[in-house]
Amino acid sequence: MRRQLRSRRAPSFPYSYRYRLDDQDELNQNYLADEEEEAEEEARVMVVPKSEEEEEEKEKKEEEEGQGQPTGNAWWQKLQIMSEYLWDPERRVFLARTGQSWSLILLTYFLFYASLAAVITLCMYTLFLTISPYIPTFTERVNPPGVMIRPFAHSLNFNFNVSEPDTWQHYVISLNGFLQGYNDSLQEEMNVDCPPGQYFIQDGDEDEDKKACQFKRSFLKNCSGLEDPTFGYSTGQPCILLKMNRIVGFRPELGDPVKVSCKVQRGDENDIRSIRYYPESASFDLRYYPYYGKLTHVNYTSPLVAMHFTDVVKNQAVPVQCQLKGKGIINDVINDRFVGRVIFTLNIET
């Protein structure tokens, strides 16, 4: 509240007192000015809380209005924003890019991948010009021939019971299917009868078709399936076929055929008392070498050696190792059990 000072009429004083009264008037005026400033500050303080209260009331009203609206509007707004991002009809932009921007991006990527494909194609074309599709360029790492046996057996374990055909019938089916290409009539029709004991070398261009020598199914005799359709499994005398993997240009060294020899890998050697081989030489004749590749040596038939285990101990597992024997043959590689040898197990139950 403003304080008002009552004006009093000053009595007549001597001239020396007049200056004192003037100083008193200045003090009073200063006091009144200070009072006015304080009043204005109080008025401001009273006004500020009101403005804050008004703002809080507005926020509460907005929240109430927002709570009163259905929640679906928020999802609808998000869908609108998403649709506008995908396609904005006003600005005519798709995924925040104009048609010109998309065209430049697509053109850039097309030129990049086209040039990349052209470089790769050129490299491949140059590579194929330097290699032959008929003869491998590098054969140093495949010189030692590997071997494989038939019929197929899981983990190379031949387990069967002679008195239970279901345990060995799948071996018979596997052998019959494998030997279909060795039928005598088919071999006589496709291949030629070559003289044994010498290489069958064929001159000419590398892309010329080569002839193949006959290897008839009848060469396997008791293991051919012609005389005994069960291949000896019904009597506990199983037949197992062994073949060398094909290597283009391979020739047994010194003109000596590669032979096959089987024995007990570990244990009593008397567990296998008798083995018959077919052909009787237990070797791969020289007339089936060299091999010229599958593109030109189309009818080539890999020679086989059949092992007929006629006397094997029964009711126990017998580990068998069959090795290739010959000049330049490697059969003692520890970390590869199929280079020059094969190891399998016979477990014949009665």
VENMO-V871012 format. One record per backbone hydrogen bond with DSSP energy under -0.5 kcal/mol. NH is the residue of the N-H (numbers start at 1). CO is the residue of the C=O. E is the energy in kcal/mol with one decimal. If there is no record, write none. Layout:
<<NH	CO	E> <NH	CO	E>>
This chain:
<<4	2	-0.6> <5	3	-0.5> <6	4	-0.6> <8	6	-0.5> <10	8	-0.6> <13	11	-0.6> <17	14	-1.3> <18	14	-0.7> <18	15	-0.6> <19	15	-0.6> <20	16	-0.5> <21	17	-1.9> <22	18	-2.1> <23	19	-1.9> <24	20	-1.9> <25	21	-2.1> <26	22	-1.7> <27	23	-1.9> <28	24	-2.2> <29	25	-2.3> <30	26	-2.4> <31	27	-2.3> <32	28	-2.4> <33	29	-2.2> <34	30	-2.2> <35	31	-2.0> <36	32	-2.1> <37	33	-2.0> <38	34	-2.2> <39	35	-2.0> <40	36	-2.1> <41	37	-2.2> <42	38	-2.2> <43	39	-2.1> <44	40	-2.0> <45	41	-2.6> <46	42	-2.0> <47	43	-1.4> <48	44	-2.2> <49	45	-1.0> <50	46	-0.6> <51	47	-1.7> <52	48	-2.2> <53	49	-2.6> <54	50	-2.3> <55	51	-2.2> <56	52	-2.6> <57	53	-2.4> <58	54	-2.3> <59	55	-2.4> <60	56	-2.4> <61	57	-2.3> <62	58	-2.5> <63	59	-2.5> <64	60	-2.6> <65	61	-2.7> <66	62	-2.6> <67	63	-2.7> <68	64	-1.8> <69	65	-1.0> <73	70	-1.3> <74	71	-0.9> <75	71	-1.1> <76	72	-2.4> <77	73	-2.6> <78	74	-2.1> <79	75	-2.5> <80	76	-2.2> <81	77	-2.5> <82	78	-2.6> <83	79	-2.8> <84	80	-2.5> <85	81	-1.9> <86	82	-2.5> <87	83	-2.9> <88	93	-2.5> <89	87	-0.8> <92	88	-2.1> <93	88	-1.2> <94	97	-3.0> <95	85	-1.1> <95	86	-0.8> <96	85	-0.8> <97	94	-1.1> <102	98	-2.4> <103	99	-2.2> <104	100	-2.1> <105	101	-2.1> <106	102	-2.7> <107	103	-2.3> <108	104	-2.2> <109	105	-2.4> <110	106	-2.3> <111	107	-2.4> <112	108	-2.1> <113	109	-2.6> <114	110	-2.2> <115	111	-2.2> <116	112	-2.1> <117	113	-2.6> <118	114	-2.1> <119	115	-2.1> <120	116	-2.2> <121	117	-2.5> <122	118	-2.2> <123	119	-2.2> <124	120	-2.5> <125	121	-2.5> <126	122	-2.3> <127	123	-2.2> <128	124	-2.6> <129	125	-1.3> <130	126	-0.7> <130	127	-1.1> <131	127	-0.6> <132	135	-0.5> <142	139	-1.2> <143	140	-0.7> <147	338	-2.1> <148	243	-2.0> <150	241	-2.1> <156	153	-2.3> <157	154	-1.7> <158	156	-0.6> <158	345	-3.2> <159	157	-1.0> <160	158	-0.5> <160	347	-1.8> <162	349	-2.7> <164	161	-1.7> <165	163	-0.5> <167	164	-1.9> <168	165	-1.1> <169	165	-2.1> <171	168	-0.7> <172	168	-1.4> <173	169	-2.2> <174	170	-1.9> <175	171	-2.2> <176	172	-2.4> <177	173	-2.2> <178	174	-2.0> <179	175	-2.1> <180	177	-0.8> <181	178	-0.6> <182	179	-1.2> <183	180	-1.2> <187	183	-2.4> <188	184	-2.5> <189	185	-1.4> <190	186	-2.2> <191	187	-2.3> <192	212	-2.7> <194	192	-0.8> <198	195	-0.6> <200	286	-0.6> <200	289	-2.3> <201	199	-1.0> <203	201	-0.5> <208	205	-1.5> <210	296	-2.7> <214	192	-2.2> <217	182	-2.2> <219	216	-1.3> <220	217	-1.7> <221	218	-1.4> <223	220	-2.5> <224	221	-2.2> <227	221	-0.5> <231	228	-2.2> <233	230	-1.9> <235	232	-0.7> <236	233	-0.7> <237	232	-2.9> <239	231	-1.1> <240	307	-2.1> <241	150	-2.9> <242	305	-2.5> <243	148	-2.3> <244	303	-0.5> <245	146	-3.1> <249	291	-2.9> <250	247	-2.0> <253	327	-0.8> <255	252	-1.2> <256	253	-1.7> <258	284	-0.6> <259	325	-2.6> <260	282	-2.6> <261	323	-2.2> <263	321	-1.8> <265	319	-2.3> <271	268	-1.7> <272	269	-1.2> <273	271	-0.6> <273	311	-2.4> <274	311	-1.2> <276	308	-2.4> <278	306	-1.9> <282	279	-2.3> <284	258	-2.3> <285	283	-0.7> <288	285	-1.3> <289	286	-1.8> <291	247	-0.6> <297	293	-3.1> <298	296	-1.2> <300	297	-1.1> <305	242	-2.1> <306	278	-3.6> <307	240	-3.0> <308	276	-3.4> <308	306	-0.6> <309	238	-2.2> <309	307	-0.8> <310	274	-0.6> <310	308	-1.5> <311	274	-1.4> <313	271	-2.8> <315	348	-3.9> <318	346	-2.7> <319	317	-0.5> <320	344	-3.6> <321	263	-2.8> <322	342	-2.6> <323	261	-3.0> <324	340	-2.6> <325	259	-2.7> <329	326	-1.6> <331	329	-0.5> <334	332	-0.5> <336	333	-0.6> <339	336	-0.9> <340	145	-1.3> <340	338	-0.9> <342	322	-1.9> <344	320	-2.4> <345	156	-2.3> <346	318	-2.5> <347	158	-2.7> <348	316	-0.5> <349	160	-2.5> <349	347	-0.6>>
